[in-house]
């Protein structure tokens, strides 16, 4: 296939909303730097139970004002239908045209009263109130969501979300490309024909990553654990090794037909920027 015939890959970068002025100021320079890599869009997470509602909204508004394409993450959390419609209308006013629709998790310390709304219901809700006005993304889990009743049912629930009106899915991060490729094949067997973009987690802090991965059901293969453990507390060595491993993962995914990459940047320019440069995807002129 010649260069011209190749479908350009979709690139997106995820941020979380900082809690402090200092963090917000820092994120401003991070996004301006990452914007030079020509992402298709940025996304901004939404805290469990809507805990970052105003912070998420503030960052999204600031980024729209800077002319960036940005997709807020959204879940019902504890909100009622009226406040969800209000928030979506505000996003519309800002010029937002893409939403990452999620069930989210129970905020810590919240008792039995709060009922989480499944993502397929949120997608249907958005489509009902704002038909065709937002491009909707949903989450997918190549290593299967920790609460899923079974592998096959998790895929059926993914199909439900897509059938309700989402146009594509972004995956939880993973380090084993076979898990993604197998998942894609199984999704196709269930009749899913919409793109599923791999979520990529750059490696910088092994201890945090190991703890977080246990919670969200993402597996760090033994060889990666051993390799990173041997770096000890040497941050430079962990980052260099992690960057090499994640660059190779991205290459394998793209060579195997992944339609793009979604980076969990952790609000940092590096190592996301180096990984993308390693992949030689964009002309940085
Ligand atoms: P759902 O698709 O609703 O699925 C949740 C669970 O219920 C799964 O186990 C599924 O198998 C099962 N299920 C689904 N539908 C049904 C049904 N109809 N009946 C019975 N069972 C069902 N979390 C945040 O708090 N904020 C964020 O900004 C955020 N961003 C994320 C972005 C991405 C790309 C990803 C992959 C995850 C993100 N998360 C975020 C984490 C996510 O909120 C959690 O993984 C959450 O537990 C599930 O959300 P979901 O939208 O995948 O849920």
Boltz pocket constraint, residues with backbone or C-beta under 6 A from the ligand:
constraints:
  - pocket:
      binder: B
      contacts: [[A, 44], [A, 45], [A, 46], [A, 47], [A, 48], [A, 49], [A, 73], [A, 74], [A, 100], [A, 101], [A, 102], [A, 103], [A, 104], [A, 105], [A, 117], [A, 118], [A, 119], [A, 120], [A, 138], [A, 139], [A, 140], [A, 145], [A, 146], [A, 147], [A, 148], [A, 149], [A, 150], [A, 153], [A, 154], [A, 157], [A, 161], [A, 170], [A, 171], [A, 172], [A, 173], [A, 199]]
      max_distance: 6.0
